Structure formats: C-alpha cells, structure tokens
Amino acid sequence: MPRPLHMTNAERFWQSGAILIAVLVLFPLLAILWIAMSPTGDVWEHLINTVLPRSLRTTLLLMAGVGFFTTVVGVGTAWLTTMCRFPGQRIFDWALLIPLAVPTYIIAFAYVEVLDYTGPVQSGLRALFGFKTSRDYWFPEIRSLGGAIFVMSAVLYPYVYLTTRASFLVQSTSVLDVSRTLGASPWRVFLRIALPLSRPAAAVGVSLALMECLNDIGAVTFFGVKTLTFSVYDTWLNRSSLSGAAQLALAMLLMVFLLLWLERFGRRKQRFDNGNAKQRHPASFTLTGWRAGGAFVLCLLPIALGFLIPASLLADRASRRLDDLWAGPLAVAIWNSLSLATIAAVLTVLLSLSLAYALRLNKTPILMLGVRLASVGYAIPGTVLAVGILVPMAAFDNFIDAQMKAAFGFGTGLLLLGSGVGLVYAYMVRFLAVSFGQVEGGFGKISTHLDMASRTLGRDASQTLGQIHLPLLRPVLLSALLLTFVDCMKELPATILLRPFNFETLATTVFEAASREAFEEAALPSLAIVIVGLLPVVYLARTSAESFRTKRSSRKRSLAA
C-alpha cells in the first residue's frame, strides 16, 4: 500500500500501539540487565569459576548433538517423502510432523520409565538372559547427556523436516532433471544438487530446534543434565541468588542472539531456492525392493521413537487411572491450564493483529524496528523471561500493597503475580512471534486495493480493519489462536517460576509427579497435553498439504495454458 505523506489520527494510534507492544516485549530483557548489574557478593565469582564453564560446555554439547541428529533425520526424511515414491510415502508426508505434539519433558519422562533399570526393557533383558544385577550386563544410561540428545532429537527433528521439505518442493526441476539425464543416481542428485540448495532452509529449521533445546528445563532435569537453563533455575531457587541467575540468563541470551544470527544467515540466500512461477513438481524416484523397504523403515523409525512408543506407554498408564480425570487436583489443573492458555492466546492474537495492521498501514523504519524487536520473544527461554518479569512485577505489587495500606489500612498482597497476570504476560511475550507470523501472512494475501476502495468510500483505518479485514482474516486468526493456545498449554519453564502459590497446571502437575518418580500419576495429564498438542500438528499438516496441492494444480493450469 502506498505510504501517505501525512499519517491520520487512526494511523498514529495503530503505530503508537505497535511501538508500545515492542516496549512490553523488551521490558523483561531490560530488567535482566538491571538485575544482573546489582551487587552479587561472591556469588558471581563462584558461578564463573564453577557453574558457568560446566553449564556452558554441557549446553554446547547438547545443542551440537541435537543439531546433528535433527539435521540428519529431518533432511533425510524430507528428501525421501518429497523426491521418492515408496509404500506409505503419502502417510509419512504428514505423519513425520506428529512428534511436535509431544513436549520434550513428557517424552523424557516416558523414556525414563521405559529404559531405566526398573523399566520394562531392562527388566525383560534380565529375565531373558538370567542377569541378576546391573553389573552382569551393559545398558546405555538414559539419565545422561546422550539420553537428553536422543530424546530431544526425536521430538525436535520436525522443525528441520518442515523447512527442508518446503525447500525441496520449490526447487527448480530443470537442474534436477538435467542431472538425472546425465545419469546421476538419486544419492548423487541429493548430495550434489538438492542438499546444497536446501542448506538455508535446513539452517532455519536447526536454529528453531536449538532454540527449543535451549529453552527446555523438564527433560534436562529428569536426566540430570546441568545446562544453562537448569543453572538459572538452580541459582535462583536453590542458591537464592536472583542477580546470579540474571547473569547466567545474560549468557543464555548471547546464545539466543547467535541462533537468531544463524537463522538470518541461513535465510539470506533462501530466495535462490525458488524457481519461476511455472515450475512443475520434480519427477520422483520410484523405489522398489529393499530400497523401498529401507525408506519405509527410515521414515517409520522417527515417528515410532518420537510419538508412537511414548504415546502408547502414556495411554496404557493413563487407562489405569481414568477415575482421576475429574478428581479435585487434576480437574483444577485442567481448568487452570485451559483458562490461562485461552486468556493468553486471545490477548496475544490481539497484539499480533495490532502489530501486523500497523505495519500494513505505514512501514516506517521505527515501526519495522519495533515489529522486529517484538518478534524476538519466541527466542527468549522461559527461565530468562521469568527472571526479567518477576522482579519488576513483584516491586510493583509491593508498591501497590504499601500504598493501599497507607491510604485504606489494608493490603492487596501480590496483586499481579498472585493472580497469574505475570504468567499471562510471559506467555504473550514468548509466543507473540508465533501468532504474528500467522496474522502477517494472512494480511499478505489481502489485496491493498480493498484498503484503497474502503478509504475512497470514507472509512478510516479502524473501520477498514473491522469491516473489511477481520471477516477475511477469520480463518487465519483462528489458526493463530489455536497455535498460541497449545504453545501456552505446553510451556513449562515460565510456568514453574511465575505461577501463583499453590497454582497447578497440567505441565507443572507432570513435572512435579516426575520429580517424585510417580509415572502413573503423571500419565493422564501428560496424555491430555499430547492430545491437545495434536491439534496444531494436524492443522499444520493439513494446510501444508493443501497449499502444495493448490500450487501444483495452478502450475499445471499455467503450463497447459
């Protein structure tokens, strides 16, 4: 839309609102800087000499392992489902996304139950071979750094699969067809042609997976892996040093900014992946015999490890405690999760709508900077957000409490933190980028000619939004609401640290039951989170498939014309 010479009052209103949203997102980061600069006594010296080096090394090893395996699995399965034809290929095309429905802390808990010494696998081995103790045989330790890498890779590879698959679908077919005409085998075409072209998309997927890896606190706690996230949590709660936790959080933020740079660096050449608008879908390699069987197994294995095995175990254990579904504590946790996630999702979508519409009205440099800053929240780990939110909000609560006591003789207590406002605020900051991406994409599909026609008929910017855009954006807003809702339901680190006293959600119920090794008690709330998490995955798979079918049919029509 052409940029006007002078902004109207409505446009100024939307731009001011967008800048305010960016400030709200940045506020926790500024608070962390302020807390980190406060005196820490000898805590920081202890942290930098002992905790930080070990935590940083463990975190880097964890991220390196997860990055390697998610790349191998994600790129490999994307190539097989996109460029090869074999039995079950159409099912695997969307089923490989399903592990995204399982939070890392739930799959970690499930595999501890399966592979630990008292679990069914080792118990079966002892019964089968007559072993008496663990000294009689060797079995890999699940509660280890290797176990954490295995579990996180099984859940996070779909990020790489999704971005790389999209890259393979839009690669120019002429290059691939020429290489096949010259006698190149499928393996050579993959290594020499397709893989280099898809490298930017794979880098984006890996950076997203690593951000989720850095945010995790549940899985690393179950496995006893002391990452930076765990160290922030431990320093805050067990060492009672908030400033020390803030300083560790700054180290995490440096890693986050490196990942953001990696994501932008990967996207800088993404435009070269696209062919012209009339390109056709590449001709597929038809696999037969042992090659078809190998492709089937290679695609089935990630789904089995990332979803089928843990979900089956959860379903079995949960079926034994169905009577607890409407019991007091679990029913309260379900209500708390649903209400918090609903409130946060609605507010987040409204903020995303404000940002996207302000950017549509007038793309000023300051507004574009504000939108970019507002979108950084998704990369901030939940523990870091909690540190930046708790202190200023607690100070504000204490100020209000003191003023009310002085003026009226009674206190308000923790008005914001005690009511869950801080937790909703953390959800909004953390998942604003998820919702904004959906809404911005929806606006991009609406012609600016409609805006011009509305203005010609005397409507201002706000009336145009209400009467023209909102009806057209309804499906997009619903999808953004769904994705944000499920992310809020699954979020664990911020929920643990910012929840009101004696306030339990499904995520915290699972975490606390896991801490007590009470697997059957955690199975039912875990299964509830997984079922809810399936909703956006099914939606994502459906819209991805429909989008591809639409593009493919339009290309066929253009070629026929």
C-alpha positions in Angstrom: 0.0 0.0 0.0 1.5 3.4 -0.9 2.9 5.3 2.0 0.9 8.5 2.7 2.6 11.8 3.1 0.8 12.5 6.4 -0.5 10.0 8.9 -4.1 10.2 10.0 -5.0 10.0 13.7 -6.1 6.4 13.3 -2.7 5.5 11.7 -0.9 7.3 14.5 -2.9 5.3 17.0 -2.0 1.9 15.5 1.7 2.9 15.1 1.8 4.0 18.8 0.2 0.8 19.9 2.8 -1.2 17.9 5.7 0.6 19.5 4.2 0.1 22.9 3.9 -3.6 22.3 7.6 -3.7 21.3 8.5 -2.0 24.6 6.4 -4.5 26.6 8.3 -7.4 24.9 11.7 -5.7 25.5 10.9 -4.8 29.1 11.9 -8.2 30.6 15.3 -8.1 28.8 16.0 -4.6 30.2 15.0 -5.8 33.6 17.5 -8.7 33.4 20.3 -6.2 32.5 19.4 -4.1 35.5 19.2 -7.1 37.9 22.5 -8.5 36.6 24.3 -5.3 37.4 23.2 -5.3 41.0 25.7 -6.4 43.7 26.1 -10.2 44.0 28.8 -10.5 46.7 30.9 -13.5 45.9 28.2 -15.4 44.1 29.2 -14.3 40.6 32.8 -15.3 41.3 31.7 -18.7 42.3 29.4 -19.0 39.3 32.0 -18.0 36.8 34.6 -20.3 38.3 32.5 -23.4 38.7 28.9 -23.3 37.4 29.2 -21.3 34.2 32.0 -23.3 32.5 30.4 -26.6 33.2 26.9 -25.5 32.2 28.1 -23.8 29.1 30.1 -26.9 28.0 27.1 -29.2 28.7 24.8 -26.8 26.8 27.0 -26.6 23.8 27.5 -30.4 23.7 23.7 -30.9 24.0 23.0 -28.4 21.2 25.7 -29.9 19.0 24.2 -33.4 19.4 20.6 -32.2 18.9 21.7 -30.1 15.9 23.5 -33.0 14.2 20.7 -35.6 14.7 17.8 -33.3 13.8 19.6 -32.3 10.6 20.3 -35.9 9.6 16.8 -37.1 10.4 14.9 -34.0 9.2 16.8 -33.6 5.9 16.8 -37.3 5.1 13.1 -37.9 5.7 12.2 -34.7 3.8 14.1 -36.0 0.8 12.5 -39.4 0.9 8.9 -38.1 1.3 9.4 -35.4 -1.3 11.5 -36.9 -4.1 10.9 -40.6 -3.7 7.9 -42.9 -4.2 7.5 -46.0 -2.0 4.8 -47.7 0.0 3.4 -45.4 2.8 5.1 -42.3 1.4 1.8 -40.3 1.4 1.2 -41.1 5.0 4.7 -40.3 6.1 4.5 -37.0 4.3 2.3 -35.6 7.2 2.9 -38.2 9.9 6.5 -37.1 10.3 5.2 -33.9 11.9 3.4 -35.7 14.7 6.3 -35.8 17.3 5.9 -32.0 17.5 2.8 -32.7 19.6 4.8 -34.2 22.4 6.7 -31.7 24.7 10.3 -32.7 25.4 9.6 -33.1 29.2 6.9 -35.6 28.6 8.8 -37.8 26.2 11.8 -37.6 28.5 9.6 -38.8 31.4 8.3 -41.7 29.2 11.7 -42.9 28.1 13.0 -42.8 31.7 10.1 -45.1 32.6 10.8 -47.4 29.6 14.6 -47.6 29.6 15.6 -47.1 33.3 16.8 -50.0 35.4 13.3 -50.9 36.7 11.7 -50.3 33.3 10.3 -53.0 31.0 13.3 -53.1 28.6 16.0 -53.8 31.2 13.6 -56.0 33.3 12.9 -58.1 30.2 16.6 -58.4 29.4 17.3 -59.6 32.9 14.5 -62.1 32.7 15.5 -63.3 29.3 19.2 -63.8 29.9 19.1 -64.6 33.6 21.0 -61.5 34.7 20.8 -60.7 38.5 22.1 -57.1 38.8 23.2 -54.3 36.5 26.8 -55.4 36.9 26.1 -58.5 34.8 25.3 -56.6 31.6 25.8 -53.2 29.9 23.0 -50.9 29.0 23.2 -47.3 27.9 22.3 -44.9 30.7 19.2 -42.9 29.8 19.7 -40.4 32.6 22.7 -38.8 30.8 23.7 -36.2 28.2 23.4 -38.9 25.5 19.9 -39.7 26.7 18.9 -36.0 26.5 20.3 -35.7 23.0 18.3 -38.8 21.9 15.0 -37.6 23.4 15.2 -34.0 22.2 16.3 -35.1 18.7 13.3 -37.4 18.5 10.9 -34.5 19.3 12.6 -31.6 17.5 13.6 -33.0 14.1 10.2 -32.0 12.6 11.4 -28.3 12.6 14.2 -29.3 10.1 11.9 -31.7 8.3 9.2 -29.0 7.7 11.6 -26.2 6.4 13.7 -28.6 4.3 10.7 -30.3 2.8 9.3 -26.9 1.7 12.6 -26.1 0.1 12.7 -29.4 -1.8 9.2 -28.8 -3.1 10.0 -25.5 -4.6 13.5 -26.3 -6.0 13.8 -25.8 -9.8 13.2 -29.0 -11.6 15.4 -28.2 -14.5 18.6 -28.6 -12.5 17.4 -31.9 -11.0 16.2 -33.2 -14.4 19.4 -32.3 -16.2 21.4 -34.2 -13.5 19.2 -37.2 -13.9 19.5 -37.0 -17.7 23.3 -37.1 -17.3 23.0 -40.4 -15.4 23.3 -39.2 -11.8 22.0 -41.6 -9.2 19.4 -40.4 -6.6 22.1 -40.4 -4.0 24.4 -38.1 -6.1 21.5 -35.8 -7.0 20.7 -35.5 -3.3 24.3 -34.8 -2.2 25.5 -32.6 -5.1 22.4 -30.7 -6.1 19.4 -30.8 -3.7 21.3 -30.6 -0.4 23.3 -27.5 -1.2 20.2 -25.7 -2.5 18.3 -26.6 0.7 21.0 -25.6 3.1 19.5 -22.2 4.0 16.1 -23.8 4.8 17.8 -26.5 6.9 19.8 -23.9 8.8 16.5 -22.2 9.7 15.0 -25.4 11.0 18.0 -26.3 13.0 18.1 -22.9 14.6 14.4 -23.3 15.7 15.1 -26.7 17.1 18.1 -25.4 19.0 16.1 -22.5 20.5 13.6 -25.1 21.8 16.5 -27.2 23.1 17.9 -24.1 25.0 14.5 -23.4 26.5 14.0 -26.9 27.9 14.1 -27.4 31.6 11.9 -30.5 32.2 13.9 -33.0 30.1 17.3 -31.9 31.4 16.1 -32.0 35.0 14.8 -35.6 34.6 18.2 -36.6 33.0 20.3 -34.8 35.5 21.9 -32.7 32.7 23.1 -29.3 34.1 22.6 -26.9 31.2 22.5 -23.1 31.4 18.7 -23.3 31.8 19.0 -25.7 34.7 21.7 -23.5 36.3 19.5 -20.4 36.1 16.7 -22.3 37.8 19.1 -23.8 40.4 20.8 -20.5 41.2 17.6 -18.7 41.6 15.7 -21.1 43.7 18.3 -23.3 45.5 21.1 -20.7 45.9 18.6 -17.8 46.5 20.6 -15.5 44.2 18.4 -13.7 41.7 21.2 -11.5 40.5 23.4 -14.5 39.8 20.5 -16.1 37.9 20.2 -12.9 35.9 23.9 -13.0 35.0 23.6 -16.6 33.8 20.5 -15.6 31.9 22.6 -13.0 30.0 24.9 -15.8 28.9 21.8 -17.6 27.6 20.7 -14.5 25.7 24.1 -14.3 24.0 23.5 -17.9 22.7 20.0 -16.9 21.6 21.3 -14.0 19.6 23.8 -16.3 18.0 21.0 -18.6 17.0 19.0 -15.7 15.6 22.0 -14.6 13.6 22.3 -18.2 12.3 18.6 -18.2 11.3 19.0 -14.9 9.4 22.3 -16.0 7.9 20.5 -19.1 6.7 17.6 -17.2 5.2 19.8 -14.7 3.3 20.0 -16.9 0.2 16.6 -18.5 0.5 15.4 -16.6 -2.5 17.7 -18.7 -4.7 15.7 -21.8 -3.8 12.7 -20.6 -5.7 12.3 -21.3 -9.4 9.9 -19.4 -11.6 6.2 -19.5 -11.1 5.7 -22.1 -13.8 8.0 -24.7 -12.4 6.5 -28.2 -12.1 6.9 -30.7 -9.2 10.1 -32.6 -9.7 9.8 -36.1 -11.2 10.1 -38.6 -8.3 12.5 -41.5 -7.9 10.4 -44.8 -7.7 11.9 -47.1 -5.1 11.4 -50.9 -5.2 12.6 -53.9 -3.4 15.0 -53.4 -0.4 15.3 -49.7 -1.2 11.5 -49.2 -0.7 11.7 -51.3 2.5 14.6 -49.3 3.7 12.9 -45.9 3.0 9.8 -47.2 4.8 11.8 -48.2 7.9 13.8 -44.9 7.9 10.6 -42.8 7.9 8.8 -45.0 10.4 11.6 -45.0 13.0 11.5 -41.3 13.9 7.7 -41.5 14.2 7.9 -44.5 16.5 10.6 -43.1 18.7 9.2 -39.6 18.8 5.5 -40.4 19.2 4.2 -44.0 19.0 6.3 -45.5 21.8 5.8 -42.7 24.4 2.2 -42.1 23.5 1.4 -45.9 23.7 3.0 -46.0 27.1 1.2 -42.9 28.3 -2.2 -44.3 27.1 -1.5 -47.6 28.9 -0.7 -46.0 32.2 -3.4 -43.4 31.9 -6.1 -46.0 31.3 -5.4 -47.4 34.7 -6.2 -44.0 36.4 -9.2 -42.7 34.4 -11.1 -42.2 37.7 -8.6 -39.4 38.5 -9.7 -37.4 35.4 -12.4 -35.5 37.3 -10.8 -35.8 40.7 -10.1 -32.5 42.6 -6.4 -31.8 41.9 -6.4 -32.9 38.2 -9.7 -31.1 37.4 -8.3 -27.9 38.9 -5.1 -28.3 36.9 -7.1 -28.8 33.7 -9.2 -25.7 34.4 -6.1 -23.6 35.3 -4.4 -24.7 32.1 -7.4 -24.1 29.8 -8.2 -20.7 31.3 -4.6 -19.4 31.4 -3.9 -20.6 27.8 -7.2 -19.2 26.5 -6.7 -15.7 28.0 -3.1 -15.5 26.9 -3.9 -16.8 23.4 -6.7 -14.2 22.9 -4.5 -11.3 24.1 -1.5 -12.5 22.0 -3.6 -12.7 18.8 -5.0 -9.2 19.5 -1.4 -7.8 19.9 -0.3 -9.6 16.8 -3.3 -8.1 14.9 -2.3 -4.7 16.1 1.3 -5.1 15.0 0.5 -6.6 11.6 -2.1 -3.9 10.8 0.1 -1.0 11.9 2.8 -2.4 9.6 0.3 -2.7 6.8 -0.7 1.0 7.2 2.7 2.6 7.3 6.0 0.8 7.1 8.1 3.4 8.8 11.7 2.5 9.8 10.9 2.9 13.5 7.8 0.7 13.2 9.6 -2.0 11.3 12.3 -2.0 14.0 9.6 -2.2 16.7 8.0 -5.2 15.0 11.3 -6.9 14.6 12.1 -6.4 18.3 8.6 -7.6 19.3 9.2 -10.8 17.4 12.3 -11.7 19.3 10.3 -13.0 22.3 9.9 -16.5 20.9 13.7 -17.0 21.1 13.9 -16.0 24.8 13.9 -19.1 27.0 11.1 -19.2 29.6 13.5 -19.1 32.5 15.1 -15.9 31.2 11.7 -14.3 30.8 10.7 -15.4 34.3 13.8 -13.6 35.8 13.0 -10.4 33.9 9.3 -10.4 34.8 9.3 -11.5 38.4 11.4 -8.7 40.0 9.8 -5.6 38.5 6.3 -7.1 38.8 7.0 -8.0 42.4 8.3 -4.5 43.1 5.1 -3.0 41.6 2.9 -5.4 43.7 4.8 -4.3 46.8 4.4 -0.6 45.9 0.6 -1.0 45.4 0.3 -3.0 48.6 2.2 -0.3 50.6 0.1 2.5 49.1 -3.2 0.7 49.9 -2.1 0.0 53.5 -1.1 3.7 54.0 -4.3 5.0 52.4 -7.0 2.5 53.4 -5.4 0.3 56.1 -5.5 -3.0 54.2 -3.0 -4.6 51.8 -3.5 -6.1 48.4 -0.6 -8.7 48.6 0.8 -9.9 45.3 -1.9 -8.4 43.1 -0.4 -9.2 39.7 1.9 -12.2 40.4 -0.7 -13.8 42.7 -3.4 -13.6 40.1 -1.5 -15.1 37.3 -1.0 -11.8 35.4 2.8 -12.3 35.3 2.3 -15.8 33.8 0.0 -14.5 31.1 2.5 -11.7 30.4 5.3 -14.2 30.0 3.1 -16.3 27.6 2.3 -13.2 25.5 5.9 -12.2 25.2 7.1 -15.7 24.5 4.6 -16.6 21.8 3.8 -13.3 20.1 6.1 -14.2 17.2 4.1 -17.4 16.6 0.9 -15.6 16.3 2.3 -12.6 14.4 3.7 -14.8 11.7 0.3 -16.3 11.0 -1.5 -12.9 11.1 1.1 -11.1 8.9 0.8 -13.9 6.4 -3.0 -13.5 6.3 -2.7 -9.8 5.7 -0.2 -10.5 2.8 -3.0 -12.4 1.0 -5.4 -9.5 1.1 -5.1 -7.1 -1.8 -4.3 -3.5 -0.9 -6.9 -2.4 -3.4 -9.5 -3.2 -0.9 -7.9 -0.8 1.5 -7.9 1.9 -1.1 -11.5 1.3 -2.0 -12.6 1.4 1.6 -10.8 4.8 2.1 -12.4 6.1 -1.0 -15.8 5.3 0.5 -14.9 7.3 3.6 -13.8 4.6 6.0 -10.9 5.3 8.3 -8.2 2.8 9.2 -10.0 1.3 12.2 -13.3 0.9 10.2 -11.5 -0.7 7.4 -10.0 -3.3 9.7 -13.3 -4.1 11.3 -15.5 -4.2 8.2 -13.0 -5.5 5.6 -10.0 -7.2 7.0 -11.4 -9.1 10.1 -14.0 -11.1 8.1 -11.3 -12.1 5.6 -8.8 -12.9 8.3 -11.1 -15.1 10.4 -9.5 -18.4 9.4 -6.0 -17.0 10.0 -6.9 -15.6 13.4 -8.4 -18.9 14.4 -5.3 -20.8 13.4 -3.1 -18.3 15.2 -5.3 -18.7 18.3 -5.0 -22.5 18.1 -1.2 -22.5 17.7 -0.7 -20.0 20.5 -3.2 -21.8 22.8 -1.3 -25.1 22.5 2.1 -23.5 23.0 0.8 -21.9 26.2 -0.6 -25.2 27.4 2.8 -26.9 26.9 5.1 -24.2 28.3 6.9 -25.4 31.4 9.9 -23.2 32.4 8.0 -19.9 32.8 5.0 -21.7 34.3 7.1 -23.2 37.1 8.8 -20.0 38.0 5.9 -17.5 37.7 2.8 -19.4 38.8 1.0 -18.2 41.9 1.4 -20.1 45.1 -0.4 -23.5 45.1 -1.4 -23.0 41.5 -1.0 -26.1 39.3 -1.4 -26.6 35.6 -1.1 -29.8 33.6 2.5 -29.0 32.8 3.5 -28.4 36.4 1.5 -31.5 37.5 3.5 -33.6 35.1 6.8 -32.0 36.3 6.1 -32.5 40.0 4.9 -36.1 39.6 8.1 -36.8 37.6 10.2 -35.3 40.3 8.6 -37.9 42.7 9.1 -40.8 40.1 5.3 -41.2 40.1 4.8 -42.1 36.4 1.3 -43.4 36.6 0.2 -40.2 38.3 1.7 -38.1 35.6 0.4 -40.2 32.7 -3.1 -38.8 32.5 -2.1 -35.1 32.5 0.7 -35.9 30.1 -1.7 -37.6 27.7 -4.0 -34.7 27.9 -1.2 -32.3 26.8 -0.3 -34.6 24.0 -3.8 -34.8 22.7 -4.2 -31.1 22.8 -0.8 -30.7 21.1 -2.0 -32.9 18.2 -4.5 -30.2 17.1 -2.0 -27.7 15.6 0.1 -30.5 14.2 -2.9 -31.9 12.3 -3.8 -28.4 11.2 -0.2 -27.7 10.1 0.0 -31.0 8.1 -3.4 -30.3 6.5 -2.7 -26.7 5.5 0.8 -27.7 4.2 -0.7 -30.4 2.0 -3.5 -28.2 0.8 -1.1 -25.4 0.0 1.1 -27.7 -2.0 -1.8 -29.2 -3.9 -3.1 -25.7 -4.7 0.3 -24.6 -6.0 0.8 -27.7 -8.0 -2.6 -27.5 -9.7 -2.1 -23.8 -10.5 1.2 -24.7 -12.1 -0.4 -27.4 -14.2 -3.0 -24.9 -15.4 -0.4 -22.3 -16.3 1.6 -24.9 -18.2 -1.5 -26.1 -20.1 -2.3 -22.5 -21.0 
